[in-house]
């Protein structure tokens, strides 16, 4: 195939950039589009395959290639095209500028990589695996050579679906004398070795092998014979990585060992959970011990007796390094993790720490309360920093499973959900709920509270059906154990009412909100803040139903009641005034809305400051209504100012920042500057897709905006294609109940 030089009259092969058991990878030029690509050419099918098998294999290749091409994630290599030429199957992929992890280890003379690099790679690979596993796709041959780190630091996984093709064609490595098809021995899971059915947890085991090698310079079972390597994976506990590299943080060692558990159910449940653990280690300040622990016990002989006398052979790439180099960096500070060790064999753990001093716990309780106060003031980013620090110290003093530690992590999750990091919040809440269920029981109020918050962030992430299922299951327990009128039961019903609107069940949402408002008024009183919150929800439901005059009246009643009960400057009072402005705008009364927003901006600035998120929200409302009045130059200026402040204060990926960018695009469009508008619309759509997924409702809305802009630019063909893609994604989402 290499001699052909031109494939299908389009892809010109330039030079070989890689070879393996399945074929070659070429750097090539796509003559049609004028771009460089990578072409993976699988070896031609041999004469030992009969025609019927070949037909099945070709169809299998097309199916697997379509699956690979459908993967859209920054951590997965893009597949552009596939086909067959001169009897050989080929894939056309993006040409990556970077080094695979095997090459990185070689570049580093097979010394372990710096800890921050390992953690960054682990987090990015976990995110990519979480995405692909959600699509029902298992890689099956994850290894350093299949993971590439680009020059900008992005990490990408290659060859999804190709491992299974290789097994069919017969080009994968085989154990001598066994005839058992396999992947790469150093990175195979025990269930792969045993010929059992594999699922996503097999990829997690392989990732553990990769991380072990990055962290120590050697694979977990660095033995000379393939059979010895496989038996090591199947039967032998891995040596703790810190026996190779003493400076490795304890949390990272524990993550790697958990991934290398022999039984799939003993590993992290999925890549999302793994990412949460890695992210928590990155974001929670590590406890820095003041007392140096004793020297670790001497290494025990771990290999079974039948392997004695075996010599260590070369690993998959390069030469083994048994000790860290003298200049190895300390990396992240180590931390003791007081938690049960899972896996097939016990590992050394530190001595049980003494009971923590009361004054230290009292100080932490005070700092915890300070974090709560910051959150009540809407200073969620600062509150999150406080709670993360308190969580780290409580974890050290009390342990991972202590109720106080879990309370701090619950509050960390709360601040994450309020700062636009819903996915991170979901990981934290899920962890807290799981541990509370194990420690306190499934029906304990604290367990239910954590589960209820997971439903809330599922709603934020555009997964209302999953949120509905969690809410209804929590509500059933609350009604049975607490009663229908208990405040916590009513709070759950309130949240369920809001989520019903996300599911499009607007009438059901309105009826439930009315029922909860009536019950809260009866139990708590008509002016209780919780009653007013639900009446606020009734107004929202009315707006969703298009009953804006009734919504306006209800919002006004809530605002007046809050001003009397809470004061005119209370955040809840000001929030109701903001919604009055929304209702006025919807009713075409933009001049009144404009005056309301100017007054609200003055009050918000006086109470909270000019850069507070709610002040900026009021300014955003002002800009929207300037546009409705046809004052587009003023609207564009206001949107750009608000967007710049939001990007600085909240970050470029925050939902509010993206809303401002969209409003900038709207203004540019109305001013006839469609090319500039397209840039803004596309940025919003790409960012939402990266953060929320391609089929999230907000992403789809942004793609529709992009398609409309393409139409205005006379690029009708591109617009039609994008509209079709959006419609198909929406159809798939609806068919799966999303």
C-alpha positions as CSV (number, residue, x, y, z in Angstrom):
1,X,0.0,0.0,0.0
2,X,2.9,2.3,0.8
3,X,4.1,2.1,-2.8
4,X,0.8,3.4,-4.1
5,X,1.5,6.8,-2.6
6,X,-2.0,8.1,-3.3
7,X,-5.0,6.5,-1.7
8,X,-8.4,6.9,-3.4
9,X,-7.1,9.8,-5.4
10,X,-7.1,12.0,-2.2
11,X,-4.6,11.0,0.5
12,X,-0.9,11.3,-0.5
13,X,1.3,9.2,1.8
14,X,4.5,11.2,2.6
15,X,6.5,9.3,5.2
16,X,6.1,6.5,7.8
17,X,5.7,7.9,11.4
18,X,5.0,4.6,13.2
19,X,4.9,0.9,12.8
20,X,3.2,-1.8,14.8
21,X,1.8,-5.3,14.7
22,X,-1.3,-4.2,12.8
23,X,0.4,-2.1,10.1
24,X,1.9,1.4,9.6
25,X,1.0,5.0,10.3
26,X,1.8,7.5,7.6
27,X,2.0,11.3,7.6
28,X,-0.1,12.2,4.6
29,X,-1.6,15.2,2.8
30,X,-5.3,15.4,2.2
31,X,-5.2,16.8,-1.4
32,X,-8.9,17.7,-1.3
33,X,-8.7,19.9,1.8
34,X,-5.1,20.8,1.7
35,X,-4.3,19.6,5.3
36,X,-1.9,17.1,6.8
37,X,-3.4,14.0,8.3
38,X,-2.3,10.7,9.8
39,X,-3.3,7.6,7.8
40,X,-3.2,4.2,9.6
41,X,-2.9,1.4,7.1
42,X,-3.8,-2.1,8.4
43,X,-2.0,-4.9,6.9
44,X,-3.7,-6.5,3.9
45,X,-6.0,-9.5,4.6
46,X,-4.1,-12.7,4.0
47,X,-5.2,-15.7,1.8
48,X,-6.0,-17.7,5.0
49,X,-9.2,-15.7,5.4
50,X,-12.1,-17.0,3.3
51,X,-14.3,-14.6,1.4
52,X,-17.3,-14.8,3.8
53,X,-15.0,-14.0,6.7
54,X,-13.5,-11.1,4.8
55,X,-16.9,-9.6,4.1
56,X,-17.8,-9.8,7.7
57,X,-14.5,-8.3,8.7
58,X,-14.9,-5.4,6.3
59,X,-18.4,-4.7,7.7
60,X,-17.0,-4.9,11.2
61,X,-14.3,-2.4,10.2
62,X,-16.8,0.0,8.8
63,X,-18.9,-0.3,12.0
64,X,-15.9,0.2,14.3
65,X,-14.6,3.1,12.2
66,X,-18.0,4.8,12.3
67,X,-18.0,4.4,16.1
68,X,-14.5,5.9,16.3
69,X,-15.5,8.8,14.0
70,X,-18.5,9.6,16.1
71,X,-16.4,10.3,19.2
72,X,-16.2,14.0,19.8
73,X,-14.1,14.9,22.8
74,X,-10.9,16.9,23.1
75,X,-9.2,13.8,24.7
76,X,-9.9,11.5,21.8
77,X,-8.1,11.5,18.5
78,X,-10.4,12.6,15.7
79,X,-11.1,10.1,12.9
80,X,-11.8,11.9,9.6
81,X,-12.4,9.1,7.1
82,X,-11.9,5.3,6.5
83,X,-11.9,3.0,3.6
84,X,-10.1,0.2,1.7
85,X,-7.3,0.4,-0.8
86,X,-5.6,-2.5,-2.6
87,X,-7.1,-4.9,-0.1
88,X,-5.9,-3.0,2.9
89,X,-8.2,-1.2,5.3
90,X,-7.2,2.3,6.4
91,X,-8.2,5.1,8.8
92,X,-7.6,8.8,8.3
93,X,-7.0,10.7,11.6
94,X,-5.9,14.0,12.8
95,X,-2.2,14.5,12.7
96,X,-1.1,15.0,16.3
97,X,1.8,17.3,17.2
98,X,3.3,15.8,20.3
99,X,4.8,12.7,21.9
100,X,3.1,9.5,23.1
101,X,3.8,8.5,26.7
102,X,6.3,5.8,25.7
103,X,8.3,8.5,23.9
104,X,8.0,10.8,26.9
105,X,9.5,8.1,29.1
106,X,12.3,7.5,26.6
107,X,12.9,11.3,26.4
108,X,13.2,11.3,30.2
109,X,15.7,8.4,30.1
110,X,13.0,6.2,31.6
111,X,13.1,8.2,34.8
112,X,9.6,8.7,36.4
113,X,7.8,11.8,35.2
114,X,7.2,14.8,37.6
115,X,4.2,14.3,39.8
116,X,2.2,17.3,38.4
117,X,2.6,15.9,34.9
118,X,1.4,12.5,36.0
119,X,-1.7,14.0,37.8
120,X,-2.5,16.1,34.7
121,X,-2.2,13.2,32.4
122,X,-4.3,11.0,34.7
123,X,-7.1,13.6,35.0
124,X,-7.3,14.2,31.2
125,X,-7.3,10.5,30.4
126,X,-10.0,9.9,33.0
127,X,-12.1,12.6,31.5
128,X,-11.8,11.1,28.0
129,X,-12.5,7.6,29.3
130,X,-15.6,8.9,31.2
131,X,-16.9,10.3,27.9
132,X,-16.2,7.2,25.8
133,X,-17.5,4.8,28.4
134,X,-20.8,6.8,28.5
135,X,-21.0,6.0,24.8
136,X,-20.7,2.3,25.6
137,X,-17.2,2.0,24.1
138,X,-14.3,0.2,25.8
139,X,-10.8,0.8,24.4
140,X,-9.3,-2.7,25.4
141,X,-5.7,-1.8,24.6
142,X,-4.8,1.3,26.6
143,X,-1.1,1.7,26.9
144,X,1.6,4.5,26.8
145,X,2.0,4.2,23.0
146,X,-1.8,4.9,22.6
147,X,-1.8,8.1,24.7
148,X,-0.3,11.2,23.2
149,X,0.5,14.5,24.9
150,X,0.4,17.4,22.5
151,X,2.7,20.3,22.5
152,X,0.0,22.5,24.2
153,X,-0.4,19.9,27.0
154,X,-3.6,18.3,25.7
155,X,-3.7,14.6,26.2
156,X,-5.4,12.4,23.6
157,X,-6.2,8.7,23.5
158,X,-5.7,6.9,20.1
159,X,-7.0,3.8,18.4
160,X,-10.5,3.4,19.9
161,X,-12.1,0.3,18.4
162,X,-9.0,-0.7,16.6
163,X,-7.8,-3.2,19.2
164,X,-10.9,-5.3,18.5
165,X,-10.3,-5.1,14.8
166,X,-6.7,-6.2,15.3
167,X,-7.9,-9.3,17.3
168,X,-10.2,-10.2,14.4
169,X,-7.6,-9.8,11.7
170,X,-5.1,-11.7,13.8
171,X,-2.3,-9.2,14.0
172,X,-2.3,-8.7,17.8
173,X,0.5,-10.2,19.9
174,X,0.0,-13.8,21.0
175,X,1.4,-15.8,23.8
176,X,4.0,-18.3,22.7
177,X,2.4,-21.7,22.4
178,X,-1.1,-20.6,23.6
179,X,-2.7,-19.1,20.5
180,X,-4.7,-16.7,22.8
181,X,-5.2,-13.3,21.3
182,X,-4.3,-10.5,23.6
183,X,-3.3,-6.8,23.8
184,X,0.0,-5.6,25.2
185,X,1.0,-7.9,28.1
186,X,2.3,-5.2,30.4
187,X,-1.1,-3.4,30.4
188,X,-3.7,-6.2,30.3
189,X,-6.4,-6.6,33.0
190,X,-6.8,-9.9,34.8
191,X,-10.2,-10.4,33.2
192,X,-8.7,-10.0,29.7
193,X,-6.1,-12.5,30.5
194,X,-8.7,-15.0,31.8
195,X,-10.8,-14.6,28.7
196,X,-13.7,-13.2,30.7
197,X,-16.1,-10.5,29.5
198,X,-14.5,-7.1,29.9
199,X,-16.2,-3.7,30.5
200,X,-15.1,-0.2,31.2
201,X,-13.2,-1.3,34.4
202,X,-10.7,-3.1,32.3
203,X,-9.6,0.2,30.8
204,X,-9.3,1.5,34.3
205,X,-6.9,-1.3,35.2
206,X,-4.8,-0.6,32.1
207,X,-4.7,3.1,33.0
208,X,-3.4,2.0,36.4
209,X,-0.6,0.2,34.7
210,X,0.2,3.2,32.6
211,X,0.2,5.6,35.7
212,X,2.3,3.1,37.6
213,X,4.9,3.2,34.9
214,X,4.8,7.0,34.6
215,X,5.2,7.3,38.4
216,X,8.0,4.7,38.8
217,X,9.7,4.3,35.4
218,X,8.7,0.6,35.3
219,X,5.4,-1.3,34.6
220,X,3.8,-3.0,37.7
221,X,4.9,-6.4,36.5
222,X,8.3,-6.0,34.8
223,X,9.1,-9.6,34.1
224,X,11.0,-11.2,31.2
225,X,8.5,-13.7,29.9
226,X,5.1,-12.8,28.6
227,X,3.5,-15.6,30.6
228,X,5.2,-14.4,33.8
229,X,3.8,-10.9,33.1
230,X,0.3,-12.2,32.6
231,X,0.4,-14.4,35.7
232,X,1.7,-11.4,37.6
233,X,-1.4,-9.4,36.5
234,X,-3.7,-12.2,37.4
235,X,-2.3,-13.4,40.7
236,X,0.4,-11.1,42.2
237,X,-0.2,-7.9,44.2
238,X,1.7,-5.0,42.7
239,X,4.5,-3.5,44.7
240,X,3.4,-0.2,46.1
241,X,4.8,2.5,43.8
242,X,6.5,4.3,46.7
243,X,8.9,1.3,47.1
244,X,10.3,2.5,43.8
245,X,9.9,6.2,44.4
246,X,9.7,7.4,48.0
247,X,8.7,11.0,47.1
248,X,5.4,9.9,45.4
249,X,2.4,11.4,47.2
250,X,0.4,8.9,49.2
251,X,-2.9,9.8,47.5
252,X,-1.5,9.1,44.1
253,X,-0.1,5.8,45.2
254,X,-3.5,4.8,46.6
255,X,-5.3,5.8,43.4
256,X,-2.9,3.7,41.3
257,X,-3.2,0.7,43.6
258,X,-7.0,0.9,43.6
259,X,-7.0,0.9,39.8
260,X,-4.8,-2.2,39.9
261,X,-7.2,-4.2,42.0
262,X,-7.6,-7.8,40.7
263,X,-11.4,-7.8,40.8
264,X,-13.2,-5.2,38.7
265,X,-15.7,-4.4,41.5
266,X,-12.7,-3.4,43.8
267,X,-11.6,-0.7,41.4
268,X,-13.1,2.8,41.1
269,X,-16.7,2.3,39.8
270,X,-16.0,4.4,36.7
271,X,-13.8,7.0,35.1
272,X,-15.9,9.8,36.4
273,X,-15.3,8.6,40.0
274,X,-11.6,8.3,39.2
275,X,-11.6,11.9,37.8
276,X,-13.3,13.1,40.9
277,X,-10.6,11.6,43.1
278,X,-7.8,13.0,41.0
279,X,-9.6,16.4,40.9
280,X,-10.1,16.4,44.6
281,X,-6.4,15.8,45.1
282,X,-5.6,18.7,42.8
283,X,-8.0,21.1,44.4
284,X,-7.9,20.2,48.1
285,X,-4.8,21.6,49.7
286,X,-2.7,18.7,50.9
287,X,-2.0,18.3,54.6
288,X,1.7,18.8,55.1
289,X,2.9,16.7,58.1
290,X,5.2,18.2,60.7
291,X,6.3,14.8,62.0
292,X,8.3,12.6,59.7
293,X,7.0,9.0,59.7
294,X,9.3,6.1,60.5
295,X,11.2,4.3,57.7
296,X,8.9,2.0,55.8
297,X,9.2,-1.7,56.4
298,X,11.6,-3.7,54.3
299,X,10.1,-4.8,51.0
300,X,8.5,-8.2,51.3
301,X,9.0,-10.8,48.6
302,X,5.8,-10.5,46.6
303,X,6.2,-12.9,43.7
304,X,4.9,-16.4,44.0
305,X,7.5,-19.2,44.5
306,X,7.2,-20.5,41.0
307,X,8.7,-17.2,39.7
308,X,11.8,-17.3,41.9
309,X,15.0,-17.2,39.8
310,X,13.4,-15.4,36.9
311,X,15.4,-12.5,35.6
312,X,13.9,-9.1,34.9
313,X,13.5,-8.5,31.2
314,X,12.9,-5.2,29.3
315,X,9.6,-3.5,29.7
316,X,7.4,-2.5,26.8
317,X,9.7,0.5,26.0
318,X,13.2,1.2,27.3
319,X,15.1,-0.1,30.3
320,X,13.8,-0.4,33.8
321,X,14.8,2.0,36.5
322,X,14.4,0.6,40.0
323,X,15.2,3.8,42.0
324,X,14.3,7.4,41.5
325,X,17.0,9.6,40.0
326,X,18.9,11.8,42.5
327,X,17.3,14.9,41.1
328,X,13.7,13.7,41.1
329,X,11.4,16.5,42.2
330,X,9.3,16.2,45.3
331,X,6.1,16.9,43.4
332,X,3.0,17.4,45.4
333,X,3.2,17.2,49.2
334,X,2.4,13.7,50.5
335,X,-0.6,13.1,52.6
336,X,-1.8,10.3,54.8
337,X,-5.2,8.9,53.8
338,X,-7.0,7.2,56.6
339,X,-9.2,4.8,54.7
340,X,-9.5,1.1,54.2
341,X,-7.1,-0.3,51.6
342,X,-8.9,-2.3,48.9
343,X,-7.3,-4.9,46.7
344,X,-6.1,-8.5,47.0
345,X,-3.4,-7.9,49.6
346,X,-2.8,-5.6,52.5
347,X,-0.5,-2.7,52.2
348,X,1.6,-0.9,54.8
349,X,-0.4,1.8,56.5
350,X,0.8,4.5,59.0
351,X,0.2,4.1,62.7
352,X,-3.2,5.3,63.9
353,X,-2.9,9.0,64.8
354,X,-3.7,10.2,68.3
355,X,-7.1,11.8,69.0
356,X,-7.0,15.3,67.5
357,X,-6.8,18.1,70.1
358,X,-10.1,19.8,70.9
359,X,-8.8,23.3,70.2
360,X,-7.8,22.2,66.7
361,X,-11.4,20.9,66.0
362,X,-12.9,24.0,67.5
363,X,-10.8,26.2,65.2
364,X,-11.8,24.1,62.2
365,X,-15.5,24.4,63.2
366,X,-15.1,28.2,63.3
367,X,-13.5,28.3,59.9
368,X,-16.3,26.0,58.6
369,X,-18.9,28.5,59.8
370,X,-16.9,31.4,58.2
371,X,-17.2,29.5,54.9
372,X,-20.9,29.2,55.4
373,X,-21.2,33.0,56.1
374,X,-19.2,33.7,52.9
375,X,-21.7,31.5,50.9
376,X,-24.7,33.3,52.4
377,X,-23.2,36.5,51.2
378,X,-22.9,35.0,47.7
379,X,-19.1,34.9,47.8
380,X,-19.0,31.3,46.7
381,X,-15.5,31.2,45.3
382,X,-14.0,32.4,48.6
383,X,-16.3,30.0,50.5
384,X,-15.1,27.2,48.4
385,X,-11.4,27.9,49.2
386,X,-12.2,27.9,52.9
387,X,-14.2,24.7,52.8
388,X,-11.5,22.9,50.7
389,X,-8.8,23.8,53.3
390,X,-11.0,22.7,56.2
391,X,-11.9,19.5,54.4
392,X,-8.2,18.7,53.9
393,X,-7.4,19.3,57.6
394,X,-10.5,17.4,58.8
395,X,-9.6,14.5,56.6
396,X,-6.1,14.4,58.1
397,X,-7.3,14.7,61.7
398,X,-10.5,12.7,61.6
399,X,-10.4,10.5,58.5
400,X,-12.1,10.4,55.1
401,X,-15.3,8.9,56.4
402,X,-15.8,11.1,59.5
403,X,-19.2,13.1,59.4
404,X,-17.3,16.4,59.8
405,X,-15.1,15.7,56.8
406,X,-18.1,14.7,54.7
407,X,-19.9,17.9,55.8
408,X,-16.9,20.0,54.5
409,X,-16.9,18.1,51.2
410,X,-20.6,18.6,50.9
411,X,-20.1,22.4,51.3
412,X,-17.2,22.2,48.7
413,X,-19.7,20.7,46.3
414,X,-22.3,23.4,47.1
415,X,-19.8,26.2,46.2
416,X,-18.8,24.3,43.0
417,X,-22.4,24.1,41.9
418,X,-22.8,27.8,42.5
419,X,-19.7,28.8,40.5
420,X,-20.6,27.0,37.3
421,X,-18.7,23.8,38.0
422,X,-21.6,21.4,38.1
423,X,-19.7,18.4,36.9
424,X,-17.1,18.8,39.7
425,X,-20.0,19.3,42.2
426,X,-21.6,16.1,41.0
427,X,-18.5,14.1,41.7
428,X,-18.2,15.6,45.2
429,X,-21.9,15.0,46.0
430,X,-21.8,11.5,44.7
431,X,-18.9,10.7,46.8
432,X,-20.5,12.2,49.9
433,X,-23.8,10.4,49.3
434,X,-22.1,7.0,48.8
435,X,-20.0,7.2,51.9
436,X,-22.9,8.5,54.0
437,X,-25.0,5.7,52.8
438,X,-22.4,3.2,53.9
439,X,-21.6,4.9,57.2
440,X,-25.0,6.3,58.2
441,X,-27.5,4.3,56.2
442,X,-29.5,4.9,53.1
443,X,-32.4,6.7,54.9
444,X,-30.4,9.0,57.1
445,X,-31.3,12.6,56.6
446,X,-27.7,13.6,55.7
447,X,-27.6,10.8,53.1
448,X,-30.8,12.0,51.6
449,X,-29.6,15.6,51.6
450,X,-26.5,14.6,49.6
451,X,-28.6,12.6,47.1
452,X,-31.0,15.5,46.7
453,X,-28.1,17.8,45.8
454,X,-26.8,15.3,43.2
455,X,-30.3,15.6,41.6
456,X,-29.9,19.4,41.6
457,X,-26.6,19.4,39.8
458,X,-27.8,16.7,37.4
459,X,-30.5,19.3,36.4
460,X,-27.7,21.9,36.0
461,X,-25.9,19.5,33.7
462,X,-28.9,19.1,31.4
463,X,-29.8,15.6,32.7
464,X,-33.3,16.2,34.0
465,X,-34.6,12.7,33.7
466,X,-31.8,11.4,35.9
467,X,-32.5,14.2,38.3
468,X,-36.2,13.4,38.3
469,X,-35.5,9.8,39.2
470,X,-33.3,10.8,42.2
471,X,-35.8,13.4,43.4
472,X,-38.7,10.9,43.3
473,X,-36.7,8.2,45.1
474,X,-35.6,10.7,47.8
475,X,-39.1,12.1,48.1
476,X,-40.6,8.7,48.7
477,X,-38.2,8.0,51.6
478,X,-38.8,11.5,53.1
479,X,-42.6,11.2,52.9
480,X,-42.4,7.7,54.6
481,X,-39.9,8.6,57.3
482,X,-40.6,12.3,58.0
483,X,-44.2,12.9,56.8
484,X,-45.6,14.9,53.9
485,X,-45.5,18.2,55.6
486,X,-41.9,18.0,57.0
487,X,-39.9,21.0,55.8
488,X,-37.3,18.7,54.2
489,X,-40.0,16.8,52.4
490,X,-41.5,20.1,51.1
491,X,-38.1,21.2,50.0
492,X,-37.7,18.1,47.9
493,X,-41.1,18.6,46.4
494,X,-40.2,22.2,45.6
495,X,-37.1,21.0,43.7
496,X,-39.0,18.3,41.9
497,X,-41.5,20.9,40.7
498,X,-38.7,23.0,39.2
499,X,-37.2,19.9,37.5
500,X,-40.6,19.0,36.0
501,X,-40.4,22.2,34.0
502,X,-37.0,21.1,32.7
503,X,-38.7,17.9,31.5
504,X,-41.3,20.0,29.6
505,X,-44.0,19.0,32.0
506,X,-45.0,22.6,32.6
507,X,-48.6,22.1,33.9
508,X,-47.4,19.5,36.3
509,X,-44.6,21.8,37.5
510,X,-47.1,24.6,38.0
511,X,-49.6,22.4,39.9
512,X,-46.9,20.9,42.2
513,X,-45.4,24.4,42.9
514,X,-48.9,25.7,43.9
515,X,-49.4,22.6,46.2
516,X,-46.0,23.1,47.9
517,X,-46.6,26.9,48.3
518,X,-50.0,26.2,49.9
519,X,-48.5,23.5,52.3
520,X,-45.6,25.8,53.2
521,X,-47.9,28.6,54.0
522,X,-50.0,26.3,56.2
523,X,-46.9,24.8,58.0
524,X,-44.5,27.7,58.1
525,X,-46.6,30.8,57.5
526,X,-47.4,32.9,54.4
527,X,-44.4,35.2,54.8
528,X,-41.8,32.6,55.7
529,X,-38.8,32.7,53.4
530,X,-39.4,29.1,52.2
531,X,-43.0,29.9,51.4
532,X,-41.9,32.9,49.4
533,X,-39.3,30.8,47.5
534,X,-42.0,28.5,46.3
535,X,-44.3,31.4,45.4
536,X,-41.4,32.7,43.4
537,X,-41.3,29.2,41.7
538,X,-45.0,29.5,41.0
539,X,-44.3,32.8,39.2
540,X,-41.5,31.1,37.2
541,X,-43.8,28.3,36.1
542,X,-46.4,30.8,35.0
543,X,-43.8,32.5,32.9
544,X,-42.8,29.1,31.4
545,X,-46.5,28.7,30.5
546,X,-46.5,32.1,28.8
547,X,-48.8,33.5,31.4
548,X,-46.7,36.6,31.9
549,X,-49.2,39.0,33.4
550,X,-49.9,36.5,36.2
551,X,-46.2,35.9,36.6
552,X,-45.5,39.6,36.9
553,X,-48.2,40.0,39.6
554,X,-46.8,37.1,41.6
555,X,-43.3,38.3,41.4
556,X,-44.4,41.7,42.6
557,X,-46.3,40.1,45.5
558,X,-43.2,38.1,46.4
559,X,-40.9,41.2,46.2
560,X,-43.2,43.2,48.5
561,X,-43.5,40.4,51.0
562,X,-39.8,39.9,51.1
563,X,-39.1,43.6,51.5
564,X,-41.4,43.6,54.6
565,X,-40.1,40.3,56.0
566,X,-36.4,40.4,55.0
567,X,-35.7,44.1,54.2
568,X,-35.5,45.9,50.9
569,X,-31.7,45.2,50.4
570,X,-31.9,41.5,51.1
571,X,-30.6,39.4,48.2
572,X,-33.9,37.5,47.9
573,X,-35.8,40.8,47.7
574,X,-33.5,42.1,45.0
575,X,-33.8,38.7,43.1
576,X,-37.5,39.1,42.9
577,X,-37.1,42.6,41.6
578,X,-34.9,41.2,38.9
579,X,-37.6,38.8,37.8
580,X,-40.1,41.6,37.7
581,X,-37.8,43.2,35.0
582,X,-37.7,39.9,33.1
583,X,-41.5,39.8,33.1
584,X,-41.8,43.4,31.9
585,X,-39.5,42.7,29.1
586,X,-41.4,39.6,28.1
587,X,-44.6,41.7,28.0
588,X,-43.0,44.2,25.7
589,X,-42.7,46.9,28.4
590,X,-39.0,47.4,27.9
591,X,-39.0,51.0,28.9
592,X,-40.3,50.1,32.3
593,X,-37.8,47.3,32.5
594,X,-35.0,49.6,31.7
595,X,-35.9,51.9,34.6
596,X,-36.3,49.0,37.0
597,X,-32.9,47.6,36.0
598,X,-31.1,51.0,36.4
599,X,-32.5,51.3,39.9
600,X,-31.6,47.6,40.7
601,X,-28.0,48.1,39.4
602,X,-27.7,51.1,41.8
603,X,-29.0,49.1,44.7
604,X,-26.9,46.0,43.9
605,X,-23.8,48.1,43.5
606,X,-24.4,49.8,46.8
607,X,-25.1,46.5,48.7
608,X,-22.7,44.1,46.9
609,X,-20.3,46.1,44.8
610,X,-20.0,46.6,41.0
611,X,-18.4,43.2,40.2
612,X,-20.8,41.0,42.2
613,X,-22.4,38.3,40.0
614,X,-25.9,39.6,40.8
615,X,-24.9,43.2,39.9
616,X,-23.7,42.0,36.6
617,X,-26.9,40.0,36.1
618,X,-28.9,43.2,36.5
619,X,-26.6,45.0,34.0
620,X,-27.1,42.1,31.6
621,X,-30.9,42.6,31.9
622,X,-30.3,46.3,31.1
623,X,-28.4,45.4,28.0
624,X,-31.1,43.0,26.8
625,X,-33.8,45.6,27.1
626,X,-31.6,48.3,25.4
627,X,-31.5,45.9,22.4
628,X,-35.3,45.4,22.6
629,X,-35.7,49.1,22.3
630,X,-33.5,49.1,19.2
631,X,-30.5,50.8,20.9
632,X,-28.1,48.2,19.7
633,X,-24.8,50.2,19.9
634,X,-25.6,50.8,23.6
635,X,-26.6,47.2,24.1
636,X,-23.4,45.9,22.5
637,X,-21.3,48.2,24.7
638,X,-23.1,47.1,27.8
639,X,-22.8,43.4,26.9
640,X,-19.1,43.6,26.2
641,X,-18.4,45.4,29.5
642,X,-20.4,42.9,31.5
643,X,-18.8,40.0,29.6
644,X,-15.3,41.3,30.3
645,X,-16.0,41.6,34.0
646,X,-17.6,38.2,34.2
647,X,-14.6,36.6,32.4
648,X,-12.3,38.2,34.9
649,X,-14.4,37.5,38.0
650,X,-16.1,34.2,37.1
651,X,-13.8,32.8,34.5
652,X,-14.2,32.3,30.7
653,X,-16.1,29.0,31.0
654,X,-18.7,30.2,33.6
655,X,-22.3,30.0,32.3
656,X,-22.9,33.7,32.9
657,X,-19.8,34.6,30.9
658,X,-21.0,32.5,28.0
659,X,-24.5,34.2,28.2
660,X,-22.7,37.5,27.9
661,X,-20.7,36.4,24.9
662,X,-24.0,35.2,23.3
663,X,-25.5,38.6,23.9
664,X,-22.5,40.3,22.3
665,X,-23.1,38.0,19.2
666,X,-26.8,39.0,19.1
667,X,-25.8,42.7,19.1
668,X,-23.2,42.2,16.4
669,X,-25.8,40.4,14.3
670,X,-28.4,43.2,14.6
671,X,-25.7,45.6,13.6
672,X,-25.0,43.5,10.5
673,X,-21.6,42.4,11.6
674,X,-22.3,38.7,11.0
675,X,-18.7,37.5,10.6
676,X,-17.8,38.8,14.0
677,X,-21.0,37.4,15.4
678,X,-20.1,33.9,14.0
679,X,-16.9,34.0,16.0
680,X,-18.7,34.7,19.2
681,X,-21.5,32.1,18.6
682,X,-19.0,29.4,17.7
683,X,-16.9,30.1,20.8
684,X,-20.0,29.8,23.0
685,X,-21.1,26.5,21.3
686,X,-17.6,25.0,21.4
687,X,-17.2,25.8,25.1
688,X,-20.6,24.5,26.0
689,X,-19.9,21.3,24.1
690,X,-16.6,20.8,25.9
691,X,-18.2,21.5,29.3
692,X,-21.7,20.0,28.9
693,X,-21.5,17.6,26.0
694,X,-22.6,17.8,22.4
695,X,-26.3,17.0,23.2
696,X,-26.9,19.3,26.1
697,X,-29.8,21.6,25.4
698,X,-27.7,24.7,25.9
699,X,-25.1,23.4,23.5
700,X,-27.8,22.6,20.9
701,X,-29.3,26.1,21.3
702,X,-25.8,27.5,20.7
703,X,-25.3,25.4,17.6
704,X,-28.6,26.6,16.3
705,X,-27.4,30.2,16.8
706,X,-24.3,29.3,14.9
707,X,-26.3,27.8,12.0
708,X,-28.5,30.9,11.8
709,X,-25.4,33.1,11.6
710,X,-24.0,30.9,8.8
711,X,-27.3,31.5,6.9
712,X,-27.0,35.2,7.3
713,X,-23.5,35.0,5.8
714,X,-24.8,33.2,2.7
715,X,-23.2,29.9,3.8
716,X,-26.5,27.9,3.4
717,X,-25.0,24.5,2.8
718,X,-23.0,24.6,6.1
719,X,-26.0,26.0,7.9
720,X,-28.2,23.1,6.7
721,X,-25.7,20.5,7.7
722,X,-25.4,22.0,11.2
723,X,-29.2,22.2,11.6
724,X,-29.4,18.5,10.6
725,X,-26.7,17.6,13.1
726,X,-28.5,19.5,15.9
727,X,-31.8,17.8,15.0
728,X,-30.2,14.4,15.0
729,X,-28.5,15.0,18.4
730,X,-31.8,16.2,19.8
731,X,-33.6,13.2,18.4
732,X,-31.0,10.9,19.9
733,X,-31.3,12.6,23.2
734,X,-35.1,12.5,23.3
735,X,-35.1,8.8,22.3
736,X,-32.8,8.1,25.3
737,X,-35.1,10.0,27.6
738,X,-32.6,12.8,28.2
